[in-house]
Amino acid sequence: LSFSIKLLFAFGILFELPVLIVFLSLAGIVDHKQLLKFSRWFIVLALIVGAVMTTPDVITQIMFAGPLIVLYFISVLIAYFIERSRKT
């Protein structure tokens, strides 16, 4: 039961990442180019967090890190559209 609660808590916190990135982009603090440069580090960080938060099974780690990476790149795409709308 404690593993399930820990995993749900981690998913709840980490799924707020796109909202945070969109707010930072709206505030003009980050742009999509900066986020793309950081993407390598984010992938490594997501895999490390997946290794720490889940069981030692590789499949579970990838199931945890995969959605985070996809959400990150969706956030980069949203940041791009925000920047593009500012220019027009």
Contacts in CASP RR format, 6 or more apart in sequence:
PFRMAT RR
TARGET T0000
AUTHOR 0000-0000-0000
METHOD contacts of the structure
MODEL  1
LSFSIKLLFAFGILFELPVLIVFLSLAGIVDHKQLLKFSRWFIVLALIVG
AVMTTPDVITQIMFAGPLIVLYFISVLIAYFIERSRKT
3 55 0 8 1.000
6 53 0 8 1.000
7 53 0 8 1.000
7 54 0 8 1.000
7 64 0 8 1.000
10 49 0 8 1.000
10 53 0 8 1.000
10 64 0 8 1.000
11 64 0 8 1.000
14 49 0 8 1.000
14 68 0 8 1.000
15 67 0 8 1.000
15 71 0 8 1.000
17 68 0 8 1.000
17 71 0 8 1.000
17 72 0 8 1.000
17 75 0 8 1.000
18 71 0 8 1.000
18 72 0 8 1.000
18 74 0 8 1.000
18 75 0 8 1.000
18 78 0 8 1.000
21 30 0 8 1.000
21 35 0 8 1.000
21 72 0 8 1.000
21 75 0 8 1.000
21 76 0 8 1.000
21 78 0 8 1.000
21 79 0 8 1.000
22 75 0 8 1.000
22 78 0 8 1.000
22 79 0 8 1.000
22 82 0 8 1.000
24 30 0 8 1.000
25 31 0 8 1.000
25 32 0 8 1.000
25 78 0 8 1.000
25 79 0 8 1.000
25 82 0 8 1.000
25 83 0 8 1.000
26 82 0 8 1.000
30 79 0 8 1.000
31 79 0 8 1.000
31 83 0 8 1.000
32 76 0 8 1.000
32 77 0 8 1.000
32 79 0 8 1.000
32 80 0 8 1.000
32 83 0 8 1.000
35 72 0 8 1.000
35 75 0 8 1.000
35 76 0 8 1.000
35 79 0 8 1.000
36 76 0 8 1.000
39 72 0 8 1.000
39 73 0 8 1.000
39 76 0 8 1.000
42 69 0 8 1.000
42 72 0 8 1.000
43 65 0 8 1.000
43 69 0 8 1.000
46 65 0 8 1.000
46 66 0 8 1.000
46 68 0 8 1.000
46 69 0 8 1.000
46 72 0 8 1.000
47 61 0 8 1.000
47 65 0 8 1.000
49 64 0 8 1.000
49 65 0 8 1.000
49 68 0 8 1.000
50 61 0 8 1.000
50 64 0 8 1.000
50 65 0 8 1.000
51 61 0 8 1.000
53 64 0 8 1.000
54 60 0 8 1.000
54 61 0 8 1.000
54 63 0 8 1.000
54 64 0 8 1.000
END
